[in-house]
Amino acid sequence: MLGLAAVPGVAVASSVTDQLIQNLNQQLLYLAVPIAVLVEIILVYTVWRFRANGDNADGPQPTRENRQLEITWTIATAIVLLFVGTASFHALAHPMVSTILDDPQSEQGPADAPEGAIEVNVVAEQWQFTYEYPDENVTTSEALVLPENQSVYIYITSNDVVHSFHVPELGLKQDAIPGERHLLRTELTGQGEYRVYCAELCGTGHAEMLSSVEVVSEDEYESWLDEQRSESTGESE
């Protein structure tokens, strides 16, 4: 009961990325709690079992070597580390979690967005984020609006200093580095508004470098694009 009480309830994930990260955290927590309890039990038993060891006339007596126990403990530790490494690699190497660097010296940059995916360029600068939708001819600095249940390819860069595009509730975080372009891939599964932070100290206006991601339905997304195009056309006239 104590171990179950220590495991917090898992919030509903709002993106595939966040779900993968939450699943990894939950797996490691379910492994860590029993190990922590076992270690504490062994510690308490050891303190109690050898509590009178220092009362001998010749002083405290050394414990006897137990090779079988040492081998068992080493194997158990190896199994635990193997599980942690496998589970972590499965999550962190997933395309919806890992990032891709656009290396100017390489002929292969970030993967192009597949057909049907939403492609967005996030440009950070002191002290705001600008969102460009190259396939839709739309640019805005107000909010990153995206439809739910569609693959999203987010290319991140900076125009001046190092920033960081961080959306904790969606499990998204990537540094925006001048001269480099990094790709984040995800799929948003819950409608709502999610706060965007700059997670890298970038100057006097860093604390106010805030924005938001708005996840809406497909119809609302198309209506928003039409509205942005209309406003852009009106301003140009």
ChimeraX commands (.cxc) that place a marker at each C-alpha (Angstrom):
marker #1 position 0.00,0.00,0.00 radius 0.5
marker #1 position 2.88,2.36,0.78 radius 0.5
marker #1 position 4.40,1.80,-2.67 radius 0.5
marker #1 position 1.06,2.41,-4.41 radius 0.5
marker #1 position 0.50,5.58,-2.41 radius 0.5
marker #1 position 3.86,6.89,-3.59 radius 0.5
marker #1 position 2.88,6.59,-7.25 radius 0.5
marker #1 position 1.02,9.74,-8.38 radius 0.5
marker #1 position -1.86,9.67,-10.80 radius 0.5
marker #1 position -0.82,10.17,-14.40 radius 0.5
marker #1 position -2.40,13.16,-16.15 radius 0.5
marker #1 position -3.96,12.64,-19.55 radius 0.5
marker #1 position -1.32,13.27,-22.21 radius 0.5
marker #1 position -2.04,16.06,-24.68 radius 0.5
marker #1 position 0.40,14.85,-27.34 radius 0.5
marker #1 position 2.03,11.63,-28.49 radius 0.5
marker #1 position 5.37,13.04,-27.30 radius 0.5
marker #1 position 4.04,13.73,-23.82 radius 0.5
marker #1 position 2.47,10.27,-23.68 radius 0.5
marker #1 position 5.79,8.57,-24.50 radius 0.5
marker #1 position 7.59,10.59,-21.82 radius 0.5
marker #1 position 4.89,9.92,-19.22 radius 0.5
marker #1 position 4.96,6.19,-19.96 radius 0.5
marker #1 position 8.75,6.13,-19.48 radius 0.5
marker #1 position 8.51,8.04,-16.19 radius 0.5
marker #1 position 5.79,5.69,-14.96 radius 0.5
marker #1 position 7.79,2.56,-15.85 radius 0.5
marker #1 position 10.88,3.87,-14.05 radius 0.5
marker #1 position 8.81,4.92,-11.04 radius 0.5
marker #1 position 7.22,1.48,-10.70 radius 0.5
marker #1 position 10.74,0.05,-10.76 radius 0.5
marker #1 position 12.29,2.60,-8.41 radius 0.5
marker #1 position 9.69,2.39,-5.63 radius 0.5
marker #1 position 10.15,-1.33,-4.80 radius 0.5
marker #1 position 13.94,-1.00,-5.04 radius 0.5
marker #1 position 13.88,1.97,-2.65 radius 0.5
marker #1 position 11.66,0.04,-0.21 radius 0.5
marker #1 position 13.94,-3.02,-0.43 radius 0.5
marker #1 position 17.06,-0.94,0.25 radius 0.5
marker #1 position 15.43,0.72,3.27 radius 0.5
marker #1 position 14.36,-2.66,4.65 radius 0.5
marker #1 position 17.90,-4.01,4.28 radius 0.5
marker #1 position 19.29,-0.87,5.91 radius 0.5
marker #1 position 16.95,-1.10,8.90 radius 0.5
marker #1 position 17.65,-4.84,9.29 radius 0.5
marker #1 position 21.42,-4.26,9.14 radius 0.5
marker #1 position 21.29,-1.52,11.79 radius 0.5
marker #1 position 19.19,-3.77,14.04 radius 0.5
marker #1 position 21.15,-6.98,13.37 radius 0.5
marker #1 position 24.58,-5.49,14.10 radius 0.5
marker #1 position 23.50,-2.95,16.71 radius 0.5
marker #1 position 25.72,-4.58,19.36 radius 0.5
marker #1 position 28.75,-5.09,17.15 radius 0.5
marker #1 position 30.69,-2.35,18.88 radius 0.5
marker #1 position 30.19,-3.79,22.37 radius 0.5
marker #1 position 32.88,-6.46,21.93 radius 0.5
marker #1 position 36.03,-6.10,24.02 radius 0.5
marker #1 position 38.15,-6.18,20.89 radius 0.5
marker #1 position 36.02,-3.53,19.16 radius 0.5
marker #1 position 33.64,-3.89,16.17 radius 0.5
marker #1 position 34.06,-7.13,14.26 radius 0.5
marker #1 position 34.26,-7.11,10.42 radius 0.5
marker #1 position 31.52,-8.85,8.47 radius 0.5
marker #1 position 32.32,-12.09,6.66 radius 0.5
marker #1 position 32.66,-12.15,2.88 radius 0.5
marker #1 position 29.59,-13.52,1.11 radius 0.5
marker #1 position 30.52,-14.16,-2.50 radius 0.5
marker #1 position 27.09,-15.56,-3.39 radius 0.5
marker #1 position 25.41,-12.37,-2.15 radius 0.5
marker #1 position 27.87,-10.19,-4.09 radius 0.5
marker #1 position 27.24,-12.12,-7.32 radius 0.5
marker #1 position 23.46,-11.99,-6.82 radius 0.5
marker #1 position 23.51,-8.25,-6.13 radius 0.5
marker #1 position 25.72,-7.57,-9.18 radius 0.5
marker #1 position 23.43,-9.57,-11.49 radius 0.5
marker #1 position 20.33,-7.87,-10.09 radius 0.5
marker #1 position 21.90,-4.45,-10.65 radius 0.5
marker #1 position 22.82,-5.37,-14.23 radius 0.5
marker #1 position 19.23,-6.49,-14.93 radius 0.5
marker #1 position 17.85,-3.23,-13.53 radius 0.5
marker #1 position 20.25,-1.13,-15.62 radius 0.5
marker #1 position 19.42,-3.16,-18.72 radius 0.5
marker #1 position 15.71,-2.53,-18.20 radius 0.5
marker #1 position 16.26,1.20,-17.59 radius 0.5
marker #1 position 18.47,1.52,-20.67 radius 0.5
marker #1 position 16.07,-0.39,-22.93 radius 0.5
marker #1 position 13.00,1.51,-21.76 radius 0.5
marker #1 position 14.78,4.88,-22.05 radius 0.5
marker #1 position 16.13,4.12,-25.51 radius 0.5
marker #1 position 12.68,3.03,-26.71 radius 0.5
marker #1 position 11.21,6.39,-25.63 radius 0.5
marker #1 position 14.08,8.81,-26.30 radius 0.5
marker #1 position 14.89,7.38,-29.75 radius 0.5
marker #1 position 11.26,7.52,-30.87 radius 0.5
marker #1 position 10.74,9.95,-33.80 radius 0.5
marker #1 position 8.11,11.82,-31.77 radius 0.5
marker #1 position 10.66,12.52,-29.01 radius 0.5
marker #1 position 14.06,12.76,-30.68 radius 0.5
marker #1 position 15.14,15.81,-32.67 radius 0.5
marker #1 position 16.98,16.14,-35.99 radius 0.5
marker #1 position 19.64,18.76,-36.66 radius 0.5
marker #1 position 19.82,20.55,-39.98 radius 0.5
marker #1 position 23.58,20.55,-40.53 radius 0.5
marker #1 position 24.56,23.04,-43.26 radius 0.5
marker #1 position 27.65,20.90,-43.98 radius 0.5
marker #1 position 25.52,17.82,-44.58 radius 0.5
marker #1 position 23.54,17.00,-47.69 radius 0.5
marker #1 position 20.79,15.57,-45.49 radius 0.5
marker #1 position 18.86,18.06,-43.40 radius 0.5
marker #1 position 15.75,17.44,-41.30 radius 0.5
marker #1 position 13.25,15.06,-42.81 radius 0.5
marker #1 position 10.69,16.78,-45.01 radius 0.5
marker #1 position 7.18,16.73,-43.62 radius 0.5
marker #1 position 5.17,13.85,-45.12 radius 0.5
marker #1 position 2.04,14.52,-47.14 radius 0.5
marker #1 position -0.79,15.60,-44.87 radius 0.5
marker #1 position 1.47,16.74,-42.03 radius 0.5
marker #1 position 1.45,20.31,-40.75 radius 0.5
marker #1 position 4.77,22.10,-41.28 radius 0.5
marker #1 position 5.70,25.13,-39.16 radius 0.5
marker #1 position 8.87,27.20,-38.84 radius 0.5
marker #1 position 9.39,28.61,-35.33 radius 0.5
marker #1 position 11.76,31.60,-35.38 radius 0.5
marker #1 position 12.92,32.88,-31.98 radius 0.5
marker #1 position 14.35,36.34,-31.42 radius 0.5
marker #1 position 14.61,38.82,-28.57 radius 0.5
marker #1 position 11.94,38.52,-27.22 radius 0.5
marker #1 position 9.24,36.73,-29.16 radius 0.5
marker #1 position 8.43,33.65,-31.23 radius 0.5
marker #1 position 7.31,33.98,-34.85 radius 0.5
marker #1 position 5.40,31.11,-36.49 radius 0.5
marker #1 position 5.61,30.61,-40.24 radius 0.5
marker #1 position 3.37,28.19,-42.15 radius 0.5
marker #1 position 5.25,27.86,-45.47 radius 0.5
marker #1 position 2.60,25.69,-47.14 radius 0.5
marker #1 position -0.17,28.10,-46.20 radius 0.5
marker #1 position 1.63,31.45,-46.74 radius 0.5
marker #1 position 0.77,32.50,-43.19 radius 0.5
marker #1 position 3.03,34.16,-40.60 radius 0.5
marker #1 position 2.02,35.19,-37.09 radius 0.5
marker #1 position 3.56,36.05,-33.72 radius 0.5
marker #1 position 0.34,35.75,-31.72 radius 0.5
marker #1 position 0.05,31.98,-31.17 radius 0.5
marker #1 position 1.01,28.67,-32.73 radius 0.5
marker #1 position -2.33,27.28,-33.89 radius 0.5
marker #1 position -2.40,23.58,-34.81 radius 0.5
marker #1 position -5.08,20.97,-35.53 radius 0.5
marker #1 position -5.48,17.93,-33.31 radius 0.5
marker #1 position -4.78,14.35,-34.41 radius 0.5
marker #1 position -2.41,15.31,-37.23 radius 0.5
marker #1 position 1.34,14.90,-37.56 radius 0.5
marker #1 position 3.15,18.18,-36.91 radius 0.5
marker #1 position 6.69,19.01,-38.05 radius 0.5
marker #1 position 8.13,22.00,-36.18 radius 0.5
marker #1 position 11.44,23.46,-37.46 radius 0.5
marker #1 position 13.10,25.66,-34.83 radius 0.5
marker #1 position 15.82,28.31,-35.23 radius 0.5
marker #1 position 16.89,31.71,-33.86 radius 0.5
marker #1 position 17.69,35.06,-35.44 radius 0.5
marker #1 position 19.99,36.37,-32.70 radius 0.5
marker #1 position 20.98,34.51,-29.50 radius 0.5
marker #1 position 20.25,31.07,-28.09 radius 0.5
marker #1 position 16.60,30.65,-27.04 radius 0.5
marker #1 position 14.56,27.56,-26.17 radius 0.5
marker #1 position 11.09,26.58,-27.39 radius 0.5
marker #1 position 9.49,24.82,-24.41 radius 0.5
marker #1 position 5.89,23.60,-24.07 radius 0.5
marker #1 position 5.87,21.52,-20.84 radius 0.5
marker #1 position 2.29,20.27,-21.14 radius 0.5
marker #1 position 2.99,18.86,-24.61 radius 0.5
marker #1 position 6.39,17.39,-23.76 radius 0.5
marker #1 position 8.14,19.64,-26.30 radius 0.5
marker #1 position 11.50,21.32,-25.69 radius 0.5
marker #1 position 14.24,22.32,-28.11 radius 0.5
marker #1 position 16.93,25.01,-28.05 radius 0.5
marker #1 position 16.71,27.58,-30.84 radius 0.5
marker #1 position 20.28,28.19,-32.01 radius 0.5
marker #1 position 21.39,30.83,-34.56 radius 0.5
marker #1 position 22.51,29.26,-37.82 radius 0.5
marker #1 position 20.97,25.88,-36.96 radius 0.5
marker #1 position 17.55,24.39,-37.58 radius 0.5
marker #1 position 16.19,21.59,-35.43 radius 0.5
marker #1 position 13.13,19.49,-36.12 radius 0.5
marker #1 position 10.55,18.45,-33.53 radius 0.5
marker #1 position 7.86,15.96,-34.56 radius 0.5
marker #1 position 4.66,15.29,-32.66 radius 0.5
marker #1 position 0.94,14.67,-32.87 radius 0.5
marker #1 position -1.42,16.65,-30.66 radius 0.5
marker #1 position -4.23,14.66,-29.10 radius 0.5
marker #1 position -6.07,17.15,-26.91 radius 0.5
marker #1 position -7.66,20.48,-27.75 radius 0.5
marker #1 position -6.76,23.43,-25.58 radius 0.5
marker #1 position -4.28,26.24,-25.03 radius 0.5
marker #1 position -0.76,25.43,-23.82 radius 0.5
marker #1 position 1.83,27.92,-22.60 radius 0.5
marker #1 position 5.11,28.35,-24.51 radius 0.5
marker #1 position 8.19,29.42,-22.56 radius 0.5
marker #1 position 11.70,30.39,-23.53 radius 0.5
marker #1 position 13.73,28.05,-21.30 radius 0.5
marker #1 position 17.14,29.59,-22.06 radius 0.5
marker #1 position 18.28,32.86,-20.47 radius 0.5
marker #1 position 18.38,35.21,-23.47 radius 0.5
marker #1 position 18.56,38.76,-22.16 radius 0.5
marker #1 position 16.64,41.35,-20.18 radius 0.5
marker #1 position 13.28,40.42,-21.73 radius 0.5
marker #1 position 13.66,36.68,-21.15 radius 0.5
marker #1 position 10.98,36.45,-18.44 radius 0.5
marker #1 position 8.40,38.00,-20.76 radius 0.5
marker #1 position 9.22,35.81,-23.77 radius 0.5
marker #1 position 5.95,33.89,-23.60 radius 0.5
marker #1 position 3.58,32.56,-26.21 radius 0.5
marker #1 position 1.01,29.78,-26.57 radius 0.5
marker #1 position 0.07,26.73,-28.61 radius 0.5
marker #1 position -3.63,26.51,-29.46 radius 0.5
marker #1 position -4.82,23.05,-30.46 radius 0.5
marker #1 position -8.15,23.20,-32.29 radius 0.5
marker #1 position -10.33,21.04,-34.50 radius 0.5
marker #1 position -9.59,20.66,-38.22 radius 0.5
marker #1 position -12.47,22.99,-39.16 radius 0.5
marker #1 position -11.35,25.64,-36.70 radius 0.5
marker #1 position -7.81,25.36,-38.01 radius 0.5
marker #1 position -8.90,25.90,-41.62 radius 0.5
marker #1 position -11.06,28.85,-40.58 radius 0.5
marker #1 position -8.13,30.37,-38.70 radius 0.5
marker #1 position -5.88,30.04,-41.78 radius 0.5
marker #1 position -8.50,31.73,-43.95 radius 0.5
marker #1 position -8.77,34.54,-41.42 radius 0.5
marker #1 position -5.01,35.04,-41.36 radius 0.5
marker #1 position -4.83,35.14,-45.16 radius 0.5
marker #1 position -7.67,37.68,-45.28 radius 0.5
marker #1 position -5.95,39.93,-42.76 radius 0.5
marker #1 position -2.68,39.67,-44.64 radius 0.5
marker #1 position -4.39,40.57,-47.91 radius 0.5
marker #1 position -6.15,43.53,-46.30 radius 0.5
marker #1 position -2.91,44.90,-44.87 radius 0.5
marker #1 position -1.12,44.60,-48.22 radius 0.5
marker #1 position -3.85,46.62,-49.92 radius 0.5
marker link #1:1,2 radius 0.2
marker link #1:2,3 radius 0.2
marker link #1:3,4 radius 0.2
marker link #1:4,5 radius 0.2
marker link #1:5,6 radius 0.2
marker link #1:6,7 radius 0.2
marker link #1:7,8 radius 0.2
marker link #1:8,9 radius 0.2
marker link #1:9,10 radius 0.2
marker link #1:10,11 radius 0.2
marker link #1:11,12 radius 0.2
marker link #1:12,13 radius 0.2
marker link #1:13,14 radius 0.2
marker link #1:14,15 radius 0.2
marker link #1:15,16 radius 0.2
marker link #1:16,17 radius 0.2
marker link #1:17,18 radius 0.2
marker link #1:18,19 radius 0.2
marker link #1:19,20 radius 0.2
marker link #1:20,21 radius 0.2
marker link #1:21,22 radius 0.2
marker link #1:22,23 radius 0.2
marker link #1:23,24 radius 0.2
marker link #1:24,25 radius 0.2
marker link #1:25,26 radius 0.2
marker link #1:26,27 radius 0.2
marker link #1:27,28 radius 0.2
marker link #1:28,29 radius 0.2
marker link #1:29,30 radius 0.2
marker link #1:30,31 radius 0.2
marker link #1:31,32 radius 0.2
marker link #1:32,33 radius 0.2
marker link #1:33,34 radius 0.2
marker link #1:34,35 radius 0.2
marker link #1:35,36 radius 0.2
marker link #1:36,37 radius 0.2
marker link #1:37,38 radius 0.2
marker link #1:38,39 radius 0.2
marker link #1:39,40 radius 0.2
marker link #1:40,41 radius 0.2
marker link #1:41,42 radius 0.2
marker link #1:42,43 radius 0.2
marker link #1:43,44 radius 0.2
marker link #1:44,45 radius 0.2
marker link #1:45,46 radius 0.2
marker link #1:46,47 radius 0.2
marker link #1:47,48 radius 0.2
marker link #1:48,49 radius 0.2
marker link #1:49,50 radius 0.2
marker link #1:50,51 radius 0.2
marker link #1:51,52 radius 0.2
marker link #1:52,53 radius 0.2
marker link #1:53,54 radius 0.2
marker link #1:54,55 radius 0.2
marker link #1:55,56 radius 0.2
marker link #1:56,57 radius 0.2
marker link #1:57,58 radius 0.2
marker link #1:58,59 radius 0.2
marker link #1:59,60 radius 0.2
marker link #1:60,61 radius 0.2
marker link #1:61,62 radius 0.2
marker link #1:62,63 radius 0.2
marker link #1:63,64 radius 0.2
marker link #1:64,65 radius 0.2
marker link #1:65,66 radius 0.2
marker link #1:66,67 radius 0.2
marker link #1:67,68 radius 0.2
marker link #1:68,69 radius 0.2
marker link #1:69,70 radius 0.2
marker link #1:70,71 radius 0.2
marker link #1:71,72 radius 0.2
marker link #1:72,73 radius 0.2
marker link #1:73,74 radius 0.2
marker link #1:74,75 radius 0.2
marker link #1:75,76 radius 0.2
marker link #1:76,77 radius 0.2
marker link #1:77,78 radius 0.2
marker link #1:78,79 radius 0.2
marker link #1:79,80 radius 0.2
marker link #1:80,81 radius 0.2
marker link #1:81,82 radius 0.2
marker link #1:82,83 radius 0.2
marker link #1:83,84 radius 0.2
marker link #1:84,85 radius 0.2
marker link #1:85,86 radius 0.2
marker link #1:86,87 radius 0.2
marker link #1:87,88 radius 0.2
marker link #1:88,89 radius 0.2
marker link #1:89,90 radius 0.2
marker link #1:90,91 radius 0.2
marker link #1:91,92 radius 0.2
marker link #1:92,93 radius 0.2
marker link #1:93,94 radius 0.2
marker link #1:94,95 radius 0.2
marker link #1:95,96 radius 0.2
marker link #1:96,97 radius 0.2
marker link #1:97,98 radius 0.2
marker link #1:98,99 radius 0.2
marker link #1:99,100 radius 0.2
marker link #1:100,101 radius 0.2
marker link #1:101,102 radius 0.2
marker link #1:102,103 radius 0.2
marker link #1:103,104 radius 0.2
marker link #1:104,105 radius 0.2
marker link #1:105,106 radius 0.2
marker link #1:106,107 radius 0.2
marker link #1:107,108 radius 0.2
marker link #1:108,109 radius 0.2
marker link #1:109,110 radius 0.2
marker link #1:110,111 radius 0.2
marker link #1:111,112 radius 0.2
marker link #1:112,113 radius 0.2
marker link #1:113,114 radius 0.2
marker link #1:114,115 radius 0.2
marker link #1:115,116 radius 0.2
marker link #1:116,117 radius 0.2
marker link #1:117,118 radius 0.2
marker link #1:118,119 radius 0.2
marker link #1:119,120 radius 0.2
marker link #1:120,121 radius 0.2
marker link #1:121,122 radius 0.2
marker link #1:122,123 radius 0.2
marker link #1:123,124 radius 0.2
marker link #1:124,125 radius 0.2
marker link #1:125,126 radius 0.2
marker link #1:126,127 radius 0.2
marker link #1:127,128 radius 0.2
marker link #1:128,129 radius 0.2
marker link #1:129,130 radius 0.2
marker link #1:130,131 radius 0.2
marker link #1:131,132 radius 0.2
marker link #1:132,133 radius 0.2
marker link #1:133,134 radius 0.2
marker link #1:134,135 radius 0.2
marker link #1:135,136 radius 0.2
marker link #1:136,137 radius 0.2
marker link #1:137,138 radius 0.2
marker link #1:138,139 radius 0.2
marker link #1:139,140 radius 0.2
marker link #1:140,141 radius 0.2
marker link #1:141,142 radius 0.2
marker link #1:142,143 radius 0.2
marker link #1:143,144 radius 0.2
marker link #1:144,145 radius 0.2
marker link #1:145,146 radius 0.2
marker link #1:146,147 radius 0.2
marker link #1:147,148 radius 0.2
marker link #1:148,149 radius 0.2
marker link #1:149,150 radius 0.2
marker link #1:150,151 radius 0.2
marker link #1:151,152 radius 0.2
marker link #1:152,153 radius 0.2
marker link #1:153,154 radius 0.2
marker link #1:154,155 radius 0.2
marker link #1:155,156 radius 0.2
marker link #1:156,157 radius 0.2
marker link #1:157,158 radius 0.2
marker link #1:158,159 radius 0.2
marker link #1:159,160 radius 0.2
marker link #1:160,161 radius 0.2
marker link #1:161,162 radius 0.2
marker link #1:162,163 radius 0.2
marker link #1:163,164 radius 0.2
marker link #1:164,165 radius 0.2
marker link #1:165,166 radius 0.2
marker link #1:166,167 radius 0.2
marker link #1:167,168 radius 0.2
marker link #1:168,169 radius 0.2
marker link #1:169,170 radius 0.2
marker link #1:170,171 radius 0.2
marker link #1:171,172 radius 0.2
marker link #1:172,173 radius 0.2
marker link #1:173,174 radius 0.2
marker link #1:174,175 radius 0.2
marker link #1:175,176 radius 0.2
marker link #1:176,177 radius 0.2
marker link #1:177,178 radius 0.2
marker link #1:178,179 radius 0.2
marker link #1:179,180 radius 0.2
marker link #1:180,181 radius 0.2
marker link #1:181,182 radius 0.2
marker link #1:182,183 radius 0.2
marker link #1:183,184 radius 0.2
marker link #1:184,185 radius 0.2
marker link #1:185,186 radius 0.2
marker link #1:186,187 radius 0.2
marker link #1:187,188 radius 0.2
marker link #1:188,189 radius 0.2
marker link #1:189,190 radius 0.2
marker link #1:190,191 radius 0.2
marker link #1:191,192 radius 0.2
marker link #1:192,193 radius 0.2
marker link #1:193,194 radius 0.2
marker link #1:194,195 radius 0.2
marker link #1:195,196 radius 0.2
marker link #1:196,197 radius 0.2
marker link #1:197,198 radius 0.2
marker link #1:198,199 radius 0.2
marker link #1:199,200 radius 0.2
marker link #1:200,201 radius 0.2
marker link #1:201,202 radius 0.2
marker link #1:202,203 radius 0.2
marker link #1:203,204 radius 0.2
marker link #1:204,205 radius 0.2
marker link #1:205,206 radius 0.2
marker link #1:206,207 radius 0.2
marker link #1:207,208 radius 0.2
marker link #1:208,209 radius 0.2
marker link #1:209,210 radius 0.2
marker link #1:210,211 radius 0.2
marker link #1:211,212 radius 0.2
marker link #1:212,213 radius 0.2
marker link #1:213,214 radius 0.2
marker link #1:214,215 radius 0.2
marker link #1:215,216 radius 0.2
marker link #1:216,217 radius 0.2
marker link #1:217,218 radius 0.2
marker link #1:218,219 radius 0.2
marker link #1:219,220 radius 0.2
marker link #1:220,221 radius 0.2
marker link #1:221,222 radius 0.2
marker link #1:222,223 radius 0.2
marker link #1:223,224 radius 0.2
marker link #1:224,225 radius 0.2
marker link #1:225,226 radius 0.2
marker link #1:226,227 radius 0.2
marker link #1:227,228 radius 0.2
marker link #1:228,229 radius 0.2
marker link #1:229,230 radius 0.2
marker link #1:230,231 radius 0.2
marker link #1:231,232 radius 0.2
marker link #1:232,233 radius 0.2
marker link #1:233,234 radius 0.2
marker link #1:234,235 radius 0.2
marker link #1:235,236 radius 0.2
marker link #1:236,237 radius 0.2
view
